[in-house]
């Protein structure tokens, strides 16, 4: 019975990991598509501002910087998520909790 429970827990953990991986890869693909589109249409976006009378060099520099800061920020967030997902798999906390539960259960069994 205990083995079935552990197998079920491992299955649930594997499912959760697959969902996290899928979300990460979907986000990565969206970031790549957004960055490519921004690269292709950046000149046109700046041109729209110029056509509407915003031809100040500083404002155009700010608009360009702001446009590129969005994918850079998203890429930084994706980097952190990727590190958490692939490097720091966050199993250490779960393993610690499991060890503590087993320790407490053994202590309680020794008192009975």
N, C-alpha and C positions, 0 to 999 in steps of 0.2 A: 504494500500500500504506500509506504514511504517512497519507494522508488518511482511509482507512478506520479506522486505529487512532485517530486524533484524534476521528473521528465516534463511534466506540465509547466512548471515554473521556468525551466530552460526554454521551452517552446515559446512561452509568452515573452520572455526576455529577447529571444531571437526575433520574434515578430516586431517588438518595439524597436529593436536596432534596425531592422529592415525599413521600417517607416521613417526613422530618423535619416537613414542613408538616402532614401528616395527624396525626402524633402530637401536634403543638402544638394543632391545632384540637380533637382529641378531648379532650385535657387541659383545654382552655378550656371546652368544653361540660360536662365532668364538674365543673369548679370552679363553673360557674354553677348547675348542678343541685344540687350539695351546698350552696351558699350559700343558694339559695332554700328548700331543705328545712330548713336550719338556722334560717332566718328564720321559717319557718312553725311549727316545732316547738320553738323556743327556750324559750318560756313553759312548754310541757309538760315539757321536760327539767328545768327549774328546779323545777317543781311536784313532779316525782318525788323530787328531793332533799329538798324540804320534807316530803313525805309520809313519808319514811324518817327523819325526825327531825333533819335537818340544816337547822335554821332560823336558824343564825347568819348575820347579815348579811354578815360578812366572807367567810365560806366561799361563800355564794351569789354574792357579787361575784367571787370568784376563779373559781368554776365558769363564770360567764357570760363573764368575760374569757378564760378558757382555751378555751371553745367558739368564741369569735370569733377567737382568735389563729390557729387552724388555717387557716381560709380566707384570712386576711390573709397568713399565711406562704406558702401555696400561690400566692396571687395575686402576691406579690413574686417568687417563683421563676418563675412564668409570665411576668412582666414581663421578667426577665433573659433568659429563653429567647427571648421575642419580639424583644427588642433584638438578641440575637445572630443570630436567624434573619432578621430583616428589615432591620436597620440595619447591623450589622457582619457581613456575609455570610460572613466567614471565608475569602474568596477571596484576600485579600491574602497570606496565608501560602502558599497553594497557588501563587499567581502567582510569589512570590519563589522558591519551590523550583524551579518550572519555569525561571525565568530563570537560576538558578544551574546547573542541569543543562545548559542550552543553552550557557552560558558555558564550563563545564568541557569540554564536548564540542568546542566550537570551539577551545579552547586545545590540546586533545589532537590535533585534526586539524592544527593549525599546526605541531606538532612532528614530525609524520610525514613 
